[in-house]
Amino acid sequence: MLKQSIRKTGIETEADLQKHVHGLLKGIKKNKEEFIWRWDMAGENMTDVNERSKLHQMNKNSRGFPDLTIWFNNRTLFLELKRQGVNVALDIRANDAHTVEQFEMLRRFKKQGHSAAFAVGFESAKQKIYNFIDNREISIF
């Protein structure tokens, strides 16, 4: 049932989610010139295992860095995107190393006064981005 609802939106993978969010960001940029974003693409599109390994070694100090960073009106939003159906809280309770690293990184950013959150699925990402633009509080989950 869940798989069918995901297919209807055309968002089955995290890469699909990123493409849809990118389209949303481009639409926002048309109306808000000062809206800036950057994707963390560490390891993306790298087929050579040795190149990925080198990149991984270089990025050790930033393991868990969020997928998307947005700057708007002197504020920053750090967003970790997850495809629909992922249960982040369950992954953290199960001590999934990568998700725990991401959670800790988001907590650090929140402690520094930034907005930082997981976004599971497109609607969650969209809501958190618009809440950020409107300067509303954003929960980490």
DSSP file (Angstrom, degrees, kcal/mol; ACC not computed):
  #  RESIDUE AA STRUCTURE BP1 BP2  ACC     N-H-->O    O-->H-N    N-H-->O    O-->H-N    TCO  KAPPA ALPHA  PHI   PSI    X-CA   Y-CA   Z-CA
    1    1 A M     >        0   0    0      0, 0.0     4,-1.8     0, 0.0     5,-0.2   0.000 360.0 360.0 360.0 -50.5    0.0    0.0    0.0
    2    2 A L  H  >  +     0   0    0      1,-0.2     4,-2.1     2,-0.2     5,-0.2   0.920 360.0  54.9 -61.7 -43.9    2.7    2.5    1.0
    3    3 A K  H  > S+     0   0    0      1,-0.2     4,-2.3     2,-0.2    -1,-0.2   0.883 106.8  51.8 -57.2 -40.4    4.8    1.6   -2.1
    4    4 A Q  H  > S+     0   0    0      1,-0.2     4,-1.9     2,-0.2    -1,-0.2   0.915 108.3  50.0 -64.6 -42.5    1.8    2.3   -4.3
    5    5 A S  H  X S+     0   0    0     -4,-1.8     4,-0.8     1,-0.2    -1,-0.2   0.857 110.5  50.7 -67.1 -32.5    1.3    5.8   -2.8
    6    6 A I  H >X>S+     0   0    0     -4,-2.1     5,-1.3     1,-0.2     3,-0.9   0.926 108.0  52.6 -67.4 -44.3    5.0    6.6   -3.3
    7    7 A R  H ><5S+     0   0    0     -4,-2.3     3,-1.0     1,-0.2    -2,-0.2   0.864 100.0  62.9 -59.2 -37.3    4.9    5.5   -6.9
    8    8 A K  H 3<5S+     0   0    0     -4,-1.9    -1,-0.2     1,-0.3    -2,-0.2   0.819 105.5  45.7 -60.3 -30.6    1.9    7.8   -7.6
    9    9 A T  H <<5S-     0   0    0     -3,-0.9    -1,-0.3    -4,-0.8    -2,-0.2   0.628 109.3-122.9 -86.2 -13.4    4.1   10.8   -6.8
   10   10 A G  T <<5S+     0   0    0     -3,-1.0     2,-0.7    -4,-0.7    -3,-0.2   0.606  77.0 119.5  80.5  11.2    7.0    9.6   -8.8
   11   11 A I      < +     0   0    0     -5,-1.3    73,-0.2     1,-0.2    -1,-0.2  -0.861  17.5 137.9-114.7  96.7    9.2    9.8   -5.7
   12   12 A E        +     0   0    0     -2,-0.7     2,-0.2    -5,-0.1    -1,-0.2   0.702  63.9  37.0-108.3 -27.7   10.6    6.3   -5.0
   13   13 A T  S  > S-     0   0    0      1,-0.1     4,-2.1    70,-0.0    71,-0.1  -0.732  83.9-108.2-122.3 169.4   14.3    7.0   -4.1
   14   14 A E  H  > S+     0   0    0     -2,-0.2     4,-2.6     1,-0.2     5,-0.1   0.853 121.1  56.7 -65.0 -33.3   16.2    9.8   -2.2
   15   15 A A  H  > S+     0   0    0      2,-0.2     4,-2.0     1,-0.2    -1,-0.2   0.906 106.4  49.1 -63.5 -41.0   17.5   10.9   -5.6
   16   16 A D  H  > S+     0   0    0      2,-0.2     4,-2.1     1,-0.2    -2,-0.2   0.916 110.6  51.2 -61.9 -42.6   13.9   11.3   -6.9
   17   17 A L  H  X S+     0   0    0     -4,-2.1     4,-2.7     1,-0.2     5,-0.2   0.920 108.0  51.6 -60.9 -44.6   13.1   13.3   -3.7
   18   18 A Q  H  X S+     0   0    0     -4,-2.6     4,-2.6     1,-0.2    -1,-0.2   0.892 108.2  51.9 -60.9 -39.7   16.1   15.6   -4.3
   19   19 A K  H  X S+     0   0    0     -4,-2.0     4,-1.8     2,-0.2    -1,-0.2   0.914 111.7  46.3 -62.7 -42.8   15.0   16.3   -7.9
   20   20 A H  H  X S+     0   0    0     -4,-2.1     4,-1.9     2,-0.2    -2,-0.2   0.910 113.3  48.4 -67.1 -41.8   11.5   17.3   -6.7
   21   21 A V  H  X S+     0   0    0     -4,-2.7     4,-2.7     1,-0.2    -2,-0.2   0.892 108.0  55.8 -65.2 -38.7   12.9   19.4   -3.9
   22   22 A H  H  X S+     0   0    0     -4,-2.6     4,-2.3    -5,-0.2    -1,-0.2   0.908 106.2  50.9 -59.7 -41.4   15.3   21.1   -6.4
   23   23 A G  H  X S+     0   0    0     -4,-1.8     4,-1.8     2,-0.2    -1,-0.2   0.903 109.9  50.1 -61.0 -41.3   12.3   22.0   -8.6
   24   24 A L  H  X S+     0   0    0     -4,-1.9     4,-2.2     1,-0.2    -2,-0.2   0.928 109.8  50.6 -61.4 -46.0   10.6   23.5   -5.5
   25   25 A L  H  X S+     0   0    0     -4,-2.7     4,-2.5     1,-0.2    -2,-0.2   0.893 108.1  52.0 -61.8 -41.3   13.7   25.5   -4.7
   26   26 A K  H  X S+     0   0    0     -4,-2.3     4,-1.2     1,-0.2    -1,-0.2   0.887 109.2  51.0 -62.8 -38.4   14.0   26.9   -8.2
   27   27 A G  H  X S+     0   0    0     -4,-1.8     4,-0.6     1,-0.2     3,-0.3   0.900 110.7  47.9 -65.3 -40.4   10.4   28.0   -8.0
   28   28 A I  H >X S+     0   0    0     -4,-2.2     4,-1.5     1,-0.2     3,-1.3   0.908 105.6  59.3 -64.7 -42.1   11.0   29.8   -4.7
   29   29 A K  H 3< S+     0   0    0     -4,-2.5    -1,-0.2     1,-0.3    -2,-0.2   0.811  94.3  65.2 -58.8 -31.6   14.1   31.5   -6.1
   30   30 A K  H 3< S+     0   0    0     -4,-1.2    -1,-0.3    -3,-0.3     3,-0.2   0.850 114.1  31.1 -60.1 -33.5   12.0   33.1   -8.9
   31   31 A N  H << S+     0   0    0     -3,-1.3     2,-0.4    -4,-0.6    -1,-0.2   0.586 123.6  46.7-100.6 -13.9   10.1   35.1   -6.2
   32   32 A K    ><  -     0   0    0     -4,-1.5     3,-2.1     1,-0.1    -1,-0.2  -0.784  60.2-177.0-134.9  89.4   12.9   35.5   -3.6
   33   33 A E  T 3  S+     0   0    0     -2,-0.4    -1,-0.1     1,-0.3    -4,-0.1   0.804  83.4  58.0 -58.6 -32.7   16.2   36.6   -5.2
   34   34 A E  T 3  S+     0   0    0      2,-0.0     2,-0.5    39,-0.0    -1,-0.3   0.439  79.3 112.3 -80.5   1.8   18.1   36.4   -1.9
   35   35 A F    <   +     0   0    0     -3,-2.1     2,-0.4    -6,-0.2    37,-0.2  -0.662  46.0 177.0 -78.5 119.6   17.1   32.7   -1.4
   36   36 A I  E     +A   71   0A   0     35,-2.4    35,-3.1    -2,-0.5     2,-0.3  -0.960   6.5 176.2-128.6 142.3   20.3   30.6   -1.7
   37   37 A W  E     -A   70   0A   0     -2,-0.4     2,-0.3    33,-0.2    33,-0.2  -0.966  11.2-165.6-142.3 161.7   20.8   26.9   -1.4
   38   38 A R  E     -A   69   0A   0     31,-2.3    31,-2.5    -2,-0.3     2,-0.3  -0.983  14.5-140.2-147.8 135.7   23.6   24.3   -1.7
   39   39 A W  E     -A   68   0A   0     -2,-0.3     2,-0.9    29,-0.2    29,-0.2  -0.735  14.1-135.1 -91.9 142.4   23.4   20.5   -1.9
   40   40 A D        +     0   0    0     27,-3.1    -2,-0.0    -2,-0.3    28,-0.0  -0.873  30.6 173.2 -92.7 105.4   26.0   18.3   -0.2
   41   41 A M    >   +     0   0    0     -2,-0.9     3,-2.3     3,-0.1    -1,-0.1  -0.040   7.9 163.0-107.0  30.8   26.7   15.8   -2.9
   42   42 A A  T 3  S+     0   0    0      1,-0.3    -2,-0.1    13,-0.0    10,-0.0  -0.297  76.2   0.1 -54.9 119.6   29.6   13.9   -1.3
   43   43 A G  T >  S+     0   0    0      1,-0.3     3,-1.1    -2,-0.1    -1,-0.3   0.359  94.1 144.0  85.3  -6.5   30.0   10.7   -3.2
   44   44 A E  T <  S+     0   0    0     -3,-2.3    -1,-0.3     1,-0.2     3,-0.1  -0.407  70.9   2.5 -69.1 142.0   27.2   11.4   -5.7
   45   45 A N  T 3  S+     0   0    0      1,-0.2     2,-0.7    -2,-0.1    -1,-0.2   0.726  92.0 134.9  57.8  27.0   27.8   10.1   -9.3
   46   46 A M    <   +     0   0    0     -3,-1.1    -1,-0.2     1,-0.1     6,-0.0  -0.915  25.1 172.3-108.4 113.8   31.1    8.6   -8.5
   47   47 A T        +     0   0    0     -2,-0.7     2,-0.6    -3,-0.1    -1,-0.1   0.718  55.1  89.9 -91.9 -22.3   31.5    5.1  -10.0
   48   48 A D     >  -     0   0    0      1,-0.2     4,-2.2     2,-0.0     5,-0.2  -0.664  64.7-155.0 -80.5 118.0   35.2    4.6   -9.1
   49   49 A V  H  > S+     0   0    0     -2,-0.6     4,-2.4     1,-0.2    -1,-0.2   0.865  93.8  54.3 -61.2 -38.0   35.4    3.0   -5.6
   50   50 A N  H  > S+     0   0    0      2,-0.2     4,-2.3     1,-0.2    -1,-0.2   0.897 108.0  49.1 -64.8 -39.5   38.9    4.5   -5.1
   51   51 A E  H  > S+     0   0    0      2,-0.2     4,-2.5     1,-0.2    -2,-0.2   0.911 111.5  49.4 -65.0 -41.7   37.7    8.0   -5.8
   52   52 A R  H  X S+     0   0    0     -4,-2.2     4,-2.7     1,-0.2    -2,-0.2   0.913 110.0  51.6 -62.1 -41.8   34.8    7.5   -3.4
   53   53 A S  H  X S+     0   0    0     -4,-2.4     4,-2.2     2,-0.2    -2,-0.2   0.908 110.0  48.7 -62.2 -43.3   37.2    6.2   -0.8
   54   54 A K  H  X S+     0   0    0     -4,-2.3     4,-2.1     2,-0.2    -1,-0.2   0.928 112.7  48.1 -62.0 -45.3   39.5    9.3   -1.2
   55   55 A L  H  X S+     0   0    0     -4,-2.5     4,-1.8     1,-0.2    -2,-0.2   0.912 109.5  53.1 -61.8 -42.6   36.5   11.6   -0.9
   56   56 A H  H  < S+     0   0    0     -4,-2.7    -1,-0.2     1,-0.2    -2,-0.2   0.909 108.6  49.8 -59.2 -43.3   35.2    9.8    2.2
   57   57 A Q  H >< S+     0   0    0     -4,-2.2     3,-1.0     1,-0.2    -1,-0.2   0.898 110.6  50.1 -62.9 -40.7   38.6   10.2    3.9
   58   58 A M  H 3< S+     0   0    0     -4,-2.1     3,-0.4     1,-0.2    -1,-0.2   0.826 112.9  47.2 -66.4 -31.3   38.6   13.9    3.0
   59   59 A N  T >< S+     0   0    0     -4,-1.8     3,-2.1     1,-0.2    -1,-0.2   0.245  74.2 112.3 -96.9  12.4   35.1   14.3    4.5
   60   60 A K  G X  S+     0   0    0     -3,-1.0     3,-1.2     1,-0.3    -1,-0.2   0.838  74.7  56.9 -56.5 -34.3   35.6   12.4    7.8
   61   61 A N  G 3  S+     0   0    0     -3,-0.4    -1,-0.3     1,-0.2    -2,-0.1   0.622 111.4  43.4 -74.6  -9.3   35.3   15.6    9.8
   62   62 A S  G X  S+     0   0    0     -3,-2.1     3,-2.1     3,-0.1    -1,-0.2   0.064  75.2 150.3-123.1  26.1   31.9   16.3    8.3
   63   63 A R  T <  S+     0   0    0     -3,-1.2    -3,-0.1     1,-0.3    42,-0.0  -0.344  72.0  26.3 -57.9 136.0   30.3   12.8    8.4
   64   64 A G  T 3  S+     0   0    0      1,-0.3    -1,-0.3    41,-0.1    42,-0.1   0.497  82.2 159.6  88.1   3.2   26.5   13.2    8.8
   65   65 A F    <   -     0   0    0     -3,-2.1    -1,-0.3     1,-0.1    37,-0.1  -0.387  48.0-101.3 -61.4 135.1   26.5   16.7    7.1
   66   66 A P        -     0   0    0      0, 0.0    14,-0.2     0, 0.0    -1,-0.1  -0.091  19.5-122.6 -60.7 156.2   22.9   17.4    5.9
   67   67 A D  S    S+     0   0    0     12,-0.3   -27,-3.1     1,-0.2     2,-0.4   0.840  91.7  32.8 -64.5 -36.9   21.9   17.0    2.3
   68   68 A L  E     -AB  39  79A   0     11,-2.4    11,-3.1   -29,-0.2     2,-0.4  -0.978  57.7-170.1-134.8 133.7   20.7   20.5    1.8
   69   69 A T  E     -AB  38  78A   0    -31,-2.5   -31,-2.3    -2,-0.4     2,-0.4  -0.991  11.6-171.2-121.8 130.9   21.7   23.9    3.2
   70   70 A I  E     -AB  37  77A   0      7,-2.7     7,-2.7    -2,-0.4     2,-0.4  -0.973   6.4-163.1-124.1 135.4   19.5   27.0    2.6
   71   71 A W  E     +AB  36  76A   0    -35,-3.1   -35,-2.4    -2,-0.4     2,-0.3  -0.965  20.7 155.1-116.5 134.6   20.3   30.6    3.4
   72   72 A F  E >   - B   0  75A   0      3,-2.1     3,-1.1    -2,-0.4   -37,-0.1  -0.906  65.9  -8.2-159.6 128.8   17.6   33.3    3.6
   73   73 A N  T 3  S-     0   0    0     -2,-0.3     3,-0.1     1,-0.3   -38,-0.1   0.898 127.5 -52.5  50.4  49.8   17.3   36.6    5.4
   74   74 A N  T 3  S+     0   0    0      1,-0.2     2,-0.3     0, 0.0    -1,-0.3   0.743 118.1 107.8  60.9  26.3   20.5   36.0    7.4
   75   75 A R  E <   -B   72   0A   0     -3,-1.1    -3,-2.1    39,-0.0     2,-0.4  -0.897  56.4-143.5-128.6 161.1   19.3   32.6    8.6
   76   76 A T  E     -B   71   0A   0     -2,-0.3    39,-2.3    -5,-0.2     2,-0.4  -0.981   6.4-164.5-130.5 138.2   20.3   29.0    7.8
   77   77 A L  E     -Bc  70 115A   0     -7,-2.7    -7,-2.7    -2,-0.4     2,-0.5  -0.988   4.8-162.7-118.9 127.7   18.3   25.8    7.4
   78   78 A F  E     -Bc  69 116A   0     37,-2.4    39,-2.3    -2,-0.4     2,-0.5  -0.955  14.9-172.9-107.9 124.2   20.1   22.4    7.4
   79   79 A L  E     -Bc  68 117A   0    -11,-3.1   -11,-2.4    -2,-0.5     2,-0.7  -0.971  17.7-161.1-127.7 125.3   17.9   19.7    6.0
   80   80 A E  E     - c   0 118A   0     37,-2.6    39,-2.6    -2,-0.5     2,-0.3  -0.919  22.5-147.6-102.0 113.9   18.5   16.0    5.8
   81   81 A L  E     - c   0 119A   0     -2,-0.7     2,-0.4    37,-0.2    39,-0.2  -0.642  18.0-179.6 -88.6 137.3   16.2   14.4    3.2
   82   82 A K  E     - c   0 120A   0     37,-2.7    39,-3.0    -2,-0.3     3,-0.1  -0.991  31.7-109.4-131.4 141.4   14.8   10.9    3.6
   83   83 A R    >   -     0   0    0     -2,-0.4     3,-1.7    37,-0.2   -69,-0.1  -0.288  51.1 -80.8 -65.7 155.7   12.6    9.1    1.1
   84   84 A Q  T 3  S+     0   0    0      1,-0.2    -1,-0.1   -73,-0.2    37,-0.1  -0.270 116.7  35.7 -55.0 138.4    9.0    8.5    2.2
   85   85 A G  T 3  S+     0   0    0      1,-0.4     2,-0.3    -3,-0.1    -1,-0.2   0.184  81.5 126.3 101.2 -16.3    8.6    5.5    4.4
   86   86 A V    <   -     0   0    0     -3,-1.7     2,-0.8     1,-0.1    -1,-0.4  -0.588  50.6-149.7 -75.9 134.7   11.8    5.9    6.3
   87   87 A N     >  -     0   0    0     -2,-0.3     4,-2.2     1,-0.2     5,-0.2  -0.837  16.1-179.0-106.7  93.9   11.4    5.9   10.1
   88   88 A V  H  > S+     0   0    0     -2,-0.8     4,-2.4     1,-0.2     5,-0.2   0.909  80.1  52.0 -61.6 -46.3   14.2    8.2   11.4
   89   89 A A  H  > S+     0   0    0      1,-0.2     4,-2.5     2,-0.2    -1,-0.2   0.897 110.8  48.8 -59.9 -40.4   13.3    7.8   15.0
   90   90 A L  H  > S+     0   0    0      2,-0.2     4,-2.2     1,-0.2    -1,-0.2   0.905 109.6  52.2 -65.7 -41.2   13.3    4.0   14.8
   91   91 A D  H  <>S+     0   0    0     -4,-2.2     5,-2.8     2,-0.2    -2,-0.2   0.889 111.0  47.8 -61.4 -39.1   16.7    4.1   13.0
   92   92 A I  H ><5S+     0   0    0     -4,-2.4     3,-1.5     3,-0.2    -2,-0.2   0.930 111.8  48.8 -67.9 -45.0   18.1    6.2   15.8
   93   93 A R  H 3<5S+     0   0    0     -4,-2.5    -2,-0.2     1,-0.3    -1,-0.2   0.843 109.2  53.4 -62.8 -32.2   16.7    3.9   18.5
   94   94 A A  T 3<5S-     0   0    0     -4,-2.2    -1,-0.3    -5,-0.2    -2,-0.2   0.449 116.7-120.3 -81.0   0.6   18.1    0.9   16.6
   95   95 A N  T < 5 -     0   0    0     -3,-1.5     2,-0.6     1,-0.2    -3,-0.2   0.851  39.7-176.9  63.4  38.5   21.5    2.7   16.7
   96   96 A D     >< -     0   0    0     -5,-2.8     4,-2.7     1,-0.2     5,-0.2  -0.581  21.7-142.9 -65.6 115.1   21.9    2.9   12.9
   97   97 A A  H  > S+     0   0    0     -2,-0.6     4,-2.3     1,-0.2     5,-0.2   0.867  93.3  46.8 -54.9 -46.7   25.4    4.6   12.8
   98   98 A H  H  > S+     0   0    0      1,-0.2     4,-2.1     2,-0.2    -1,-0.2   0.920 114.5  46.0 -65.2 -44.4   24.8    6.8    9.8
   99   99 A T  H  > S+     0   0    0      2,-0.2     4,-2.6     1,-0.2    -1,-0.2   0.886 111.5  52.8 -66.5 -38.2   21.4    8.1   11.0
  100  100 A V  H  X S+     0   0    0     -4,-2.7     4,-2.6     2,-0.2    -1,-0.2   0.909 108.7  50.5 -63.0 -41.7   22.8    8.7   14.5
  101  101 A E  H  X S+     0   0    0     -4,-2.3     4,-2.1    -5,-0.2    -2,-0.2   0.910 111.4  48.4 -61.2 -42.0   25.6   10.7   12.9
  102  102 A Q  H  X S+     0   0    0     -4,-2.1     4,-2.4     2,-0.2    -2,-0.2   0.919 111.4  49.8 -64.1 -43.4   23.1   12.8   10.9
  103  103 A F  H  X S+     0   0    0     -4,-2.6     4,-2.5     1,-0.2    -2,-0.2   0.921 110.7  49.4 -61.1 -45.5   21.0   13.3   14.1
  104  104 A E  H  X S+     0   0    0     -4,-2.6     4,-2.1     1,-0.2    -1,-0.2   0.892 110.6  50.6 -62.9 -39.8   24.0   14.5   16.1
  105  105 A M  H  X S+     0   0    0     -4,-2.1     4,-2.1     2,-0.2    -1,-0.2   0.927 110.8  48.5 -64.3 -44.7   25.0   16.9   13.3
  106  106 A L  H  X S+     0   0    0     -4,-2.4     4,-2.4     1,-0.2    -2,-0.2   0.901 110.0  52.5 -61.9 -40.7   21.5   18.4   13.2
  107  107 A R  H  X S+     0   0    0     -4,-2.5     4,-2.5     1,-0.2    -1,-0.2   0.898 107.1  52.8 -62.0 -40.0   21.5   18.8   17.0
  108  108 A R  H  X S+     0   0    0     -4,-2.1     4,-1.4     1,-0.2    -1,-0.2   0.927 109.8  47.9 -61.0 -44.4   24.8   20.6   16.8
  109  109 A F  H  <>S+     0   0    0     -4,-2.1     5,-2.3     1,-0.2     3,-0.2   0.910 111.4  50.0 -64.1 -41.1   23.4   23.1   14.2
  110  110 A K  H ><5S+     0   0    0     -4,-2.4     3,-1.8     1,-0.2    -1,-0.2   0.903 106.8  55.6 -63.0 -40.3   20.3   23.6   16.3
  111  111 A K  H 3<5S+     0   0    0     -4,-2.5    -1,-0.2     1,-0.3    -2,-0.2   0.824 103.9  55.2 -60.3 -31.6   22.4   24.3   19.4
  112  112 A Q  T 3<5S-     0   0    0     -4,-1.4    -1,-0.3    -3,-0.2    -2,-0.2   0.422 127.7-100.3 -82.6   1.0   24.2   27.0   17.4
  113  113 A G  T < 5S+     0   0    0     -3,-1.8    -3,-0.2     1,-0.3     2,-0.1   0.516  81.4 127.3  95.6   5.7   20.9   28.7   16.7
  114  114 A H      < -     0   0    0     -5,-2.3     2,-0.4    -6,-0.2    -1,-0.3  -0.481  65.5-107.5 -88.5 163.7   20.3   27.4   13.2
  115  115 A S  E     +c   77   0A   0    -39,-2.3   -37,-2.4    -2,-0.1     2,-0.3  -0.781  47.7 167.4 -85.2 135.8   17.2   25.6   11.9
  116  116 A A  E     +c   78   0A   0     -2,-0.4     2,-0.3    22,-0.3   -37,-0.2  -0.975   1.6 147.0-154.7 135.9   18.0   21.9   11.3
  117  117 A A  E     -c   79   0A   0    -39,-2.3   -37,-2.6    -2,-0.3     2,-0.3  -0.996  44.1-110.0-162.4 160.0   15.7   19.0   10.6
  118  118 A F  E     -c   80   0A   0     22,-2.9     2,-0.4    -2,-0.3   -37,-0.2  -0.765  30.0-159.4 -86.4 145.3   15.1   15.6    9.0
  119  119 A A  E     -c   81   0A   0    -39,-2.6   -37,-2.7    -2,-0.3     2,-0.8  -0.961   0.8-161.7-128.6 114.4   12.5   15.8    6.2
  120  120 A V  E     -c   82   0A   0     -2,-0.4     4,-0.4    21,-0.2   -37,-0.2  -0.841  62.8 -12.7 -99.8 106.1   10.8   12.5    5.3
  121  121 A G  S  > S-     0   0    0    -39,-3.0     4,-1.9    -2,-0.8     5,-0.1  -0.047  90.9 -72.4  89.1 165.7    9.2   12.7    1.9
  122  122 A F  H  > S+     0   0    0      1,-0.2     4,-3.0     2,-0.2     5,-0.2   0.901 126.2  53.2 -65.0 -45.2    8.5   15.7   -0.3
  123  123 A E  H  > S+     0   0    0      1,-0.2     4,-2.5     2,-0.2    -1,-0.2   0.888 110.2  48.9 -62.1 -38.8    5.6   17.2    1.6
  124  124 A S  H  > S+     0   0    0     -4,-0.4     4,-2.5     2,-0.2    -1,-0.2   0.926 112.9  47.5 -64.3 -44.9    7.7   17.2    4.8
  125  125 A A  H  X S+     0   0    0     -4,-1.9     4,-2.5     2,-0.2    -2,-0.2   0.936 112.8  49.0 -61.2 -46.8   10.5   18.9    3.0
  126  126 A K  H  X S+     0   0    0     -4,-3.0     4,-2.5     1,-0.2     5,-0.2   0.925 112.0  48.4 -59.2 -47.1    8.2   21.5    1.4
  127  127 A Q  H  X S+     0   0    0     -4,-2.5     4,-2.5    -5,-0.2    -1,-0.2   0.915 112.7  47.8 -62.1 -43.8    6.5   22.3    4.8
  128  128 A K  H  X S+     0   0    0     -4,-2.5     4,-2.1     2,-0.2    -1,-0.2   0.884 111.4  50.4 -68.2 -36.9    9.9   22.7    6.6
  129  129 A I  H  X S+     0   0    0     -4,-2.5     4,-2.4    -5,-0.2    -2,-0.2   0.933 113.4  44.9 -65.3 -45.6   11.3   24.9    3.8
  130  130 A Y  H  X S+     0   0    0     -4,-2.5     4,-2.3     2,-0.2    -2,-0.2   0.871 111.3  53.2 -67.8 -35.7    8.2   27.2    3.8
  131  131 A N  H  <>S+     0   0    0     -4,-2.5     5,-3.4    -5,-0.2    -1,-0.2   0.905 109.9  49.6 -62.0 -40.2    8.2   27.3    7.7
  132  132 A F  H ><5S+     0   0    0     -4,-2.1     3,-1.7     3,-0.2    -2,-0.2   0.938 109.7  49.6 -63.3 -47.3   11.8   28.4    7.5
  133  133 A I  H 3<5S+     0   0    0     -4,-2.4    -1,-0.2     1,-0.3    -2,-0.2   0.894 112.6  48.0 -57.9 -40.5   11.0   31.1    4.9
  134  134 A D  T 3<5S-     0   0    0     -4,-2.3    -1,-0.3    -5,-0.1    -2,-0.2   0.365 116.2-118.0 -83.2   5.7    8.2   32.3    7.2
  135  135 A N  T < 5 +     0   0    0     -3,-1.7     2,-0.3     1,-0.2    -3,-0.2   0.846  62.9 149.1  60.7  37.6   10.5   32.2   10.2
  136  136 A R      < -     0   0    0     -5,-3.4    -1,-0.2    -6,-0.1    -2,-0.1  -0.695  55.6 -89.0 -98.2 155.9    8.5   29.6   12.0
  137  137 A E        -     0   0    0     -2,-0.3     2,-0.5     1,-0.0    -1,-0.1  -0.320  39.2-154.7 -62.7 141.5    9.9   27.0   14.4
  138  138 A I        -     0   0    0    -22,-0.0   -22,-0.3    -7,-0.0     2,-0.1  -0.982   7.9-139.2-124.0 122.2   11.0   23.8   12.8
  139  139 A S        -     0   0    0     -2,-0.5   -21,-0.1     1,-0.1   -24,-0.0  -0.467  20.6-121.7 -77.9 154.0   11.1   20.5   14.8
  140  140 A I              0   0    0      1,-0.2   -22,-2.9   -23,-0.2    -1,-0.1   0.753 360.0 360.0 -69.1 -23.9   14.1   18.2   14.2
  141  141 A F              0   0    0    -24,-0.2    -1,-0.2   -22,-0.0   -21,-0.2   0.399 360.0 360.0-110.8 360.0   11.7   15.3   13.1
